[in-house]
């Protein structure tokens, strides 16, 4: 266990950040799943609506430092391709 005051504080702030990151990643996973479920159901309108929500969350996660911009781009691209497959 850390003895130095600044290190104790650093451990606490790291844990808060980790919990926040886990919550954000979980929310993105949930919204992405909603998009996939809508696509599987064949509901293009609902899928498009859910896609907008998911993309907004993914973009915000990049500015918060949860995901790297390349990872976020890959996630958005995969979801968009999935939704676009309905229109074909």
N, C-alpha and C positions, 0 to 999 in steps of 0.2 A: 504494500500500500504506500502511496506517495506521502512524503512528509512535508514537502515544500508547499506553501500556501498557494502559489500560482499554479502549481501542477495539479493540486486538488481541484481548483476552480476549472482548470482546463479539462480534467476528466469529467466534471459535471456538465460543462457546456458541450463536450463531445457526445455525451449520452443523450442530451436533449436534441441535438442535431440528428443523431442516429434515429431516434424515435420519430422525429418529424419526417425524415427521409423515408422510413418504413411506411408511415401513414400515406405519404404522397404516392409512393410506388404501388401500394395496395389499391389506392383509389384509381390510379391509372389502369391497373390490371382489371379492376371491376368494370370500368367504363369501356375498356377494350373488349371485354367479354360480352357486354351488352351489344356492342356493334356486331360481334360474331354471331350472337344469338339472333339478332334481327336479320342478318344476311341468311342464316340457315332457314329462318322462317319465310324468307322471300319478301319481306316487307322493306321495300326500297326507301320509302319516305322515313320510316323510323330509323333505318340504318344510317341515312344521311344526317338525320338530326343527332343521333348518338355520336356519329363521326365528328361533328363540329365540337361537341362537348369534350370528346377524347383528345382531339387535336389542341384545343385550348389548354387543357390540363398538361399535356405533354410539353407545349411551348412554355408554359409557366414553370414547369419543372426544370427546364434548361436555365431560365433566368435565376432560379433559386439554387442552382448548382447541384441538383439531384442527378440529372442525366447529362451526359456529354451531348453536344449538338448533333454529332453523327449518329449516336444511338437514338436520339429523339427523331431524327430524320428517317432512320430505318423503320422505327415503329409507326410513324405517320404514313410512310410509303406503303407498308404492308397492309395497314387498315384501309387506306384509300384504294389500293388495288382490289381488295376484297369487296368493298362497296361498289366499285366500278364494274365488277364482274356480274352484278345483278342486272345492269342495263344492257348487257349483250344478249 
